[in-house]
Amino acid sequence: MDSESANETRTLAWLIVAAASVRAAFGIVMAVDAYLKWQPAFAVHYVGYLQNAAKAQPLWLALWFNFWLRIVIRNTDFFIFATRLIETAIAIGLLLGLARRFTYIIGAFFSLLIWSTAEGFGGPYTAGATNLGPALMYALVFIAAALFERLLGSTPYSLDYYIGRRFPKWGSLVEWAPKRLWQRSSPTLDLDHQLAAIGAIVVALVFALATLGSATSASPPTPENAAAAVSPLSIASTAPVAHAAPAMLPPLIGTGDTVAVTLAATDTTVEIASGVQYLAWTFGDTVPGPVLHVRQGQTVNVTFVNNGTMTHSIDLHAAQVAPNVAYRSVNPREKVEFSFVAQVSGAFIYHCGTYPVLQHIANGMYGAIIVDPAQPLPAADASYVLVQSEWYTQQVSGTQMSGDYNKMMNMTPDEVVFNGVAFQYNDHPLSAKVGQRVRLYVVDAGPNLPSSFHIIGGIFTAVYPDGDATHALTGVSTYPIAPGQGVVFDAIMQQPGKYPFVDHSMRDMMIGAAGVLNVTP
């Protein structure tokens, strides 16, 4: 071999080992990425990455993102597993030089899909972004690796090379280069030169990644940010809630001097928006819990049973009892019994009082107890109970949510609702007739925010802050209700129509605290 041919062979050997080094280094990057995909946080916030990316996109991309969100939300577990499996397979293919043709094709298309969904098409199409998105860079690396192998031929620094020598058909499947190139004996360098080339390429790759990271001002979404992006309303179905929670005031529990009440703490799943579920702690499997309707002066015998998985208790604001006795926490499968006389009339909350009370109430452990006054209020033609409350959520998977304690502490709810479900009485209005007296028992369960209760288009005939007929207020259009407080409202509509009832906090109205009173002739 003359010196010129020897130099060309040596140059080719350098290029082959350099290409293999870059491939292996990129394989390490993909292996780390695949490892992170197998962590629980990725599954918890998977839909959140898509929700984050979908924000601030132009209208012409809305169909694309809506299409992917609909598919992913319905098949979340499948997409999580597929993403993990694909990234793991790509990492193995890069590290070992195995099935390189398929690795590069799948890697390029997969990276482009990530770039156009979870990264929101990167910088060019995202408001405020200053980079193209790393997934697009990944796609370019895969394409470049394929081109290099097309030009350089087979590489002895891959598992494909040795499989192909034993099974020639394997080479036809996985090699990019023309057959005349991958069938030849590939030039190699001695070990020292190979190590030097690999070291130089790895250092250059690390430097390049560090430079790219420092130059990028837009950071990728953290799991916390992703969870915050997935609000129940953002993934709710456009279809109406199938069945609204009953709002009609139930009859008295009993008419005698003594009545018995049994309430059970349970863990169950409830609907908080159309098609969106929440892993709740409840009284009697509903949020809010059952309405307790008693009469002033009755003795109420209470049995509280804990059928949940942690300690719980009950606190009835209509009762005057020693809390260390009646409201003590009980362990699972235990119960507490006590009695009280309903001495004061009005609309009251009951709730779990176990520490942290904030978390127990926010997870659904509240309800209303209505005490009719001994001196009756003016007779009502229709009576409804509305319990206003807040949901503070994070995504578990798909359309299933659980509580976010940080949001509870920061008082940043995802929903403010009447009787547990956002906007349910828009699609299933409460009914009344012109001239009828409609009585609304409104309890603010909180746990944090006050309510400014209002009927749009109406002025309350009477407002009873404490259920005492002699304390009635008139000429009131909006009345404040503090967390833990209940107020009784009377309204008589003079014209037929649809009258929205709302929390006049506009933010709270926008995120669920709105319904409709449908008044017919």
C-alpha positions in Angstrom: 0.0 0.0 0.0 1.5 3.4 -1.0 1.7 6.3 1.5 -1.3 8.1 0.0 -3.6 5.1 0.3 -2.3 4.5 3.8 -3.2 8.1 4.8 -6.6 7.8 3.2 -7.2 4.5 5.1 -6.0 6.1 8.4 -8.3 9.1 7.8 -11.2 6.9 7.1 -10.5 4.9 10.3 -10.4 8.2 12.3 -13.8 9.2 10.9 -15.3 5.8 11.6 -14.2 5.8 15.2 -15.3 9.4 15.7 -18.8 8.6 14.3 -19.1 5.6 16.6 -17.9 7.7 19.6 -20.5 10.4 18.9 -23.2 7.7 18.6 -22.2 6.0 21.9 -22.0 9.4 23.7 -25.5 10.3 22.4 -26.6 6.8 23.6 -25.5 7.8 27.1 -27.7 10.9 26.9 -30.6 8.9 25.7 -30.1 6.3 28.4 -30.2 9.0 31.1 -33.4 10.3 29.4 -34.9 6.9 29.3 -34.1 6.3 33.0 -35.9 9.5 33.9 -38.9 8.4 31.9 -39.2 5.3 34.1 -39.5 7.5 37.3 -43.0 7.9 38.8 -43.0 11.6 38.4 -43.0 11.2 34.6 -46.2 9.2 34.7 -47.9 11.5 37.2 -47.3 14.6 35.0 -47.4 13.0 31.5 -50.5 14.9 30.3 -49.1 18.0 32.0 -46.3 18.3 29.5 -48.8 18.3 26.6 -51.0 20.8 28.5 -48.1 23.1 29.0 -47.1 22.9 25.4 -50.6 23.5 24.1 -50.8 26.9 25.9 -50.0 30.0 24.0 -50.0 28.2 20.6 -51.5 30.0 17.6 -55.0 29.1 16.4 -53.7 27.2 13.3 -52.1 24.6 15.6 -55.2 24.1 17.8 -56.4 21.1 15.9 -53.1 19.4 16.2 -52.8 19.8 19.9 -56.5 19.0 20.5 -56.1 15.8 18.5 -53.1 14.6 20.5 -54.7 15.6 23.9 -57.9 13.7 23.1 -55.9 10.5 22.2 -53.5 10.7 25.1 -56.0 11.5 27.7 -58.1 8.4 26.7 -55.1 6.1 26.6 -52.7 7.6 29.1 -51.2 4.4 30.4 -50.5 3.1 26.9 -48.7 6.3 25.9 -46.6 6.4 29.1 -45.5 2.8 28.6 -44.8 3.3 24.9 -42.7 6.4 25.5 -40.6 4.6 28.1 -40.2 1.5 25.9 -39.2 3.5 22.8 -36.6 5.6 24.6 -35.1 2.6 26.2 -34.9 0.8 22.9 -33.3 3.8 21.2 -30.7 4.1 24.0 -29.8 0.4 23.7 -29.5 0.7 19.9 -27.2 3.7 20.2 -25.0 2.3 22.9 -24.5 -1.1 21.3 -24.8 -0.1 17.7 -27.7 -2.5 17.3 -30.3 -2.3 14.5 -28.9 1.1 13.6 -31.1 1.8 10.6 -34.2 1.3 12.6 -32.7 3.1 15.6 -32.0 6.2 13.6 -35.4 6.2 11.8 -37.4 5.7 14.9 -35.2 8.1 16.9 -35.7 10.9 14.3 -39.4 10.5 14.0 -39.9 10.1 17.8 -37.9 13.2 18.5 -39.9 15.2 15.9 -43.1 14.0 17.6 -41.9 15.1 21.0 -40.8 18.4 19.6 -44.2 19.0 18.0 -46.3 18.0 21.0 -44.6 18.0 24.4 -42.3 20.9 23.5 -45.0 22.7 21.6 -43.2 22.9 18.2 -40.2 24.5 20.0 -39.2 28.2 19.8 -40.5 29.3 16.3 -44.1 28.7 17.2 -44.2 29.3 20.9 -44.7 32.7 22.4 -41.6 33.9 24.4 -39.4 30.9 23.5 -35.8 31.5 22.6 -34.7 28.1 21.3 -35.8 25.4 18.9 -36.3 22.8 21.6 -33.9 19.9 22.4 -36.0 17.3 20.7 -35.4 18.9 17.4 -31.7 18.8 18.0 -32.0 15.1 18.8 -33.7 14.6 15.5 -30.9 16.3 13.7 -28.3 14.1 15.5 -30.1 11.0 14.3 -30.2 12.2 10.7 -26.5 13.2 10.9 -25.6 9.8 12.2 -27.5 8.1 9.4 -25.7 10.2 6.8 -22.3 9.5 8.3 -22.9 5.8 8.2 -24.2 6.1 4.6 -20.9 7.7 3.6 -18.4 5.7 5.8 -19.8 2.2 5.4 -19.9 -0.4 8.1 -18.2 0.2 11.5 -16.5 -2.5 13.6 -17.6 -0.5 16.6 -21.1 -1.8 16.5 -22.9 -5.1 17.3 -24.4 -5.0 13.9 -21.0 -5.5 12.3 -20.3 -8.8 14.0 -23.9 -10.1 13.6 -23.7 -9.2 9.9 -20.5 -11.1 9.4 -22.2 -14.2 10.7 -25.6 -13.6 9.2 -25.2 -11.5 6.0 -28.9 -10.8 5.7 -28.7 -8.8 9.0 -26.4 -6.3 7.3 -29.0 -5.8 4.5 -31.5 -4.8 7.1 -29.5 -2.5 9.3 -26.7 -1.0 7.3 -27.2 2.4 5.7 -24.2 2.3 3.3 -24.3 0.6 -0.2 -23.6 -3.1 -0.1 -20.1 -2.7 -1.5 -19.2 -0.5 1.4 -20.6 -2.5 4.3 -19.2 -5.8 3.0 -15.7 -4.6 2.9 -13.2 -4.9 5.8 -13.5 -1.6 7.7 -10.2 0.1 8.6 -9.5 0.3 12.3 -7.0 2.2 14.6 -4.9 0.8 17.4 -6.3 0.9 20.9 -4.4 4.1 22.0 -5.7 6.0 19.0 -9.2 4.7 19.5 -9.2 5.8 23.2 -7.8 9.2 22.3 -10.5 9.8 19.6 -13.3 8.6 21.9 -12.1 10.9 24.7 -11.9 13.9 22.4 -15.4 13.4 21.0 -16.9 12.9 24.5 -15.3 16.1 25.8 -16.6 18.0 22.7 -20.1 16.6 23.2 -20.2 17.5 26.9 -19.0 21.0 26.1 -21.6 21.4 23.3 -24.4 20.2 25.6 -23.3 22.6 28.4 -23.1 25.5 26.0 -26.6 24.7 24.6 -28.0 24.5 28.1 -26.5 27.8 29.2 -27.7 29.6 26.1 -31.3 28.4 26.5 -33.4 30.9 28.5 -36.6 28.9 28.4 -36.3 26.0 30.9 -38.3 22.7 30.4 -41.4 22.3 32.5 -40.7 20.8 35.9 -43.1 18.1 37.3 -44.6 20.8 39.6 -45.3 23.1 36.8 -46.7 20.3 34.7 -49.0 19.3 37.5 -50.2 22.9 37.9 -51.0 23.1 34.2 -53.4 20.2 34.4 -56.4 21.7 35.9 -59.7 19.7 36.0 -61.4 22.2 33.7 -58.6 22.0 31.1 -59.2 18.2 30.7 -63.0 18.2 31.3 -65.3 16.8 28.7 -67.3 19.2 26.7 -70.4 17.1 27.4 -72.6 18.1 30.3 -72.3 16.3 33.6 -74.4 13.2 33.3 -76.2 13.6 36.7 -76.1 16.7 38.8 -75.9 16.3 42.6 -79.3 16.6 44.2 -79.8 20.1 45.6 -83.4 19.9 46.9 -83.6 20.2 50.7 -84.5 16.7 52.0 -87.3 16.2 54.5 -86.7 16.3 58.2 -84.8 13.2 59.5 -87.6 12.7 62.0 -90.4 14.6 63.6 -90.0 13.4 67.2 -88.0 15.1 70.0 -85.0 12.8 69.3 -83.5 11.9 66.0 -80.5 9.7 65.1 -77.8 10.5 62.6 -75.1 8.1 61.4 -72.2 9.3 59.2 -69.3 7.2 57.9 -66.0 8.4 56.7 -64.9 6.7 53.4 -62.3 6.9 50.7 -63.9 7.0 47.2 -63.7 8.6 43.8 -66.0 11.5 43.0 -66.6 13.6 39.9 -65.5 17.2 40.1 -66.0 18.3 36.5 -67.5 16.6 33.5 -65.5 13.4 33.1 -62.9 14.3 35.7 -62.5 12.2 38.8 -61.0 13.0 42.2 -59.6 10.6 44.9 -61.6 12.0 47.8 -62.1 11.5 51.5 -65.9 11.7 52.1 -68.8 11.4 54.4 -71.0 8.7 53.0 -69.3 8.4 49.6 -70.4 11.9 48.4 -69.0 15.4 48.3 -70.6 17.2 50.0 -71.8 14.7 52.5 -75.5 14.0 53.1 -77.6 17.0 54.1 -78.8 16.7 57.7 -82.2 18.3 58.2 -83.4 18.7 61.8 -85.7 21.0 63.8 -84.7 23.5 66.4 -85.0 21.9 69.9 -84.5 18.3 68.7 -81.9 16.1 70.4 -79.6 14.7 67.8 -77.9 11.4 68.6 -74.8 11.2 66.4 -72.8 8.1 65.5 -69.6 8.7 63.5 -68.0 5.6 62.0 -64.5 5.7 60.4 -64.5 3.4 57.4 -61.5 5.2 55.9 -57.8 4.4 55.9 -56.6 7.1 58.3 -57.8 8.9 61.4 -60.9 11.1 61.0 -63.4 13.0 63.1 -66.6 15.1 62.8 -67.3 18.7 63.8 -70.9 19.9 63.5 -71.2 23.7 63.7 -74.8 23.4 64.8 -73.8 21.6 68.0 -72.6 23.0 71.3 -70.6 20.2 72.8 -67.1 19.6 74.3 -64.9 19.1 71.2 -62.3 16.9 73.0 -65.1 14.4 73.7 -67.4 14.6 70.7 -65.0 15.8 68.0 -62.0 13.5 68.9 -60.3 11.7 66.1 -60.9 8.0 65.7 -58.8 5.4 64.0 -60.1 3.2 61.1 -62.9 0.8 62.0 -63.6 2.8 65.2 -66.5 5.1 66.0 -67.6 7.9 68.3 -71.1 8.6 69.7 -72.4 11.8 71.2 -75.6 13.8 71.5 -76.5 17.5 71.2 -79.6 19.7 71.2 -80.1 21.8 68.1 -80.6 25.0 70.0 -79.9 27.4 67.2 -81.6 27.5 63.8 -79.9 28.2 60.5 -77.6 26.7 57.9 -74.4 25.2 59.2 -71.4 23.2 58.0 -70.2 19.9 59.4 -66.7 18.7 58.5 -63.7 16.6 59.6 -61.7 18.2 62.3 -58.6 16.0 62.2 -55.2 17.7 61.7 -54.4 19.0 59.2 -58.0 20.2 59.0 -57.3 22.1 55.8 -56.4 18.9 54.0 -59.3 16.9 55.3 -61.9 19.5 54.3 -60.2 20.2 50.9 -60.3 16.5 50.1 -64.1 16.5 50.5 -64.9 15.9 54.1 -67.7 18.4 54.6 -71.5 18.8 54.4 -74.5 20.9 55.5 -76.8 20.6 58.5 -80.0 22.6 58.3 -81.8 23.5 61.5 -85.4 24.7 61.0 -86.4 27.5 63.4 -89.1 26.8 66.0 -90.8 29.9 64.7 -91.1 29.0 61.1 -89.8 31.2 58.3 -92.3 32.2 55.6 -93.4 29.1 53.7 -91.2 28.4 50.7 -92.4 26.8 47.5 -89.0 25.3 46.6 -86.0 24.9 48.9 -82.4 24.1 47.8 -79.1 23.5 49.6 -75.9 24.8 48.0 -72.5 24.0 49.6 -69.8 26.1 48.0 -66.2 24.7 48.3 -62.8 24.6 46.5 -60.9 21.9 44.8 -57.0 22.0 44.9 -55.8 19.4 42.4 -52.9 17.6 40.8 -53.0 15.0 38.1 -52.7 11.3 39.1 -53.1 10.0 35.5 -55.4 10.8 32.6 -58.5 12.4 34.0 -58.0 11.3 37.6 -56.9 13.9 40.1 -55.9 14.1 43.8 -55.2 16.9 46.3 -52.3 19.3 46.1 -51.4 20.5 49.6 -49.2 23.3 48.4 -52.1 24.8 46.5 -54.3 24.4 49.6 -51.8 26.3 51.7 -51.4 29.0 49.0 -55.2 29.3 48.5 -54.9 28.8 44.7 -57.9 26.5 43.8 -58.4 24.9 40.4 -62.1 24.9 40.9 -64.7 26.7 43.1 -67.9 24.7 43.0 -71.5 24.3 44.3 -72.2 20.9 45.6 -68.9 19.4 44.5 -69.0 19.7 40.7 -68.1 22.7 38.6 -70.9 24.3 36.5 -73.2 21.3 37.0 -76.3 23.5 37.5 -75.7 25.3 34.2 -76.6 22.1 32.4 -79.1 20.9 35.1 -80.7 24.1 36.3 -82.6 24.4 39.6 -86.3 25.1 38.8 -88.9 27.5 40.1 -92.0 29.3 38.9 -92.8 33.0 38.6 -94.0 34.4 41.9 -92.8 31.4 43.9 -90.7 31.9 47.0 -87.4 30.0 46.5 -85.3 29.3 49.5 -81.6 28.8 49.2 -79.6 27.4 52.1 -76.0 28.4 51.2 -73.1 27.0 53.2 -69.5 28.0 52.5 -67.4 24.9 53.3 -64.2 26.7 52.1 -61.8 25.6 53.3 -60.2 29.0 52.5 -62.2 31.4 50.4 -65.3 33.5 51.3 -68.3 33.6 49.0 -70.2 36.7 47.7 -73.5 35.0 46.8 -75.6 36.7 44.2 -78.4 35.9 41.8 -77.9 37.8 38.5 -81.1 39.7 37.6 -82.6 39.4 41.1 -82.6 41.0 44.6 -83.2 38.8 47.6 -86.6 39.0 49.1 -85.0 38.2 52.5 -81.6 37.2 53.8 -81.5 35.3 57.1 -77.9 35.4 58.5 -78.8 33.1 61.3 -82.1 31.5 60.4 -84.1 33.7 62.7 -87.1 35.2 61.0 -86.9 38.4 63.2 -83.3 39.1 61.9 -84.3 39.1 58.2 -82.5 41.6 55.9 -84.2 43.0 52.8 -83.0 44.9 49.7 -79.8 42.8 49.4 -78.4 41.8 46.0 -75.1 40.2 47.2 -74.3 38.9 50.6 -70.9 37.7 52.0 -70.5 34.3 53.5 -67.3 33.4 55.4 -65.7 30.0 55.2 -67.5 27.8 57.7 -70.6 30.0 57.7 -74.1 29.4 56.3 -76.8 31.9 55.3 -80.4 31.4 54.2 -81.7 33.4 51.2 -85.2 33.9 49.9 -85.9 35.0 46.3 -89.1 35.6 44.4 -88.7 36.1 40.6 -91.3 38.2 38.9 -90.5 37.3 35.3 -89.7 34.0 33.6 -86.1 33.4 32.5 -82.8 31.9 33.4 -81.2 33.5 36.4 -77.6 32.6 37.1 -76.6 32.2 40.7 -72.9 32.8 41.3 -70.1 33.7 43.6 -69.6 37.3 42.6 -65.8 36.8 42.9 -65.3 36.8 39.1 -62.3 34.4 39.4 -64.4 31.9 41.4 -67.3 32.2 39.0 -65.0 31.5 36.0 -63.7 28.3 37.6 -66.9 26.7 38.5 -69.0 28.7 41.0 -72.0 29.3 38.8 -75.4 27.7 38.2 -78.8 28.6 36.8 -82.2 29.0 38.4 -84.7 28.4 35.6 -87.9 30.3 36.3 -90.9 29.3 34.2 -94.4 30.9 34.0 
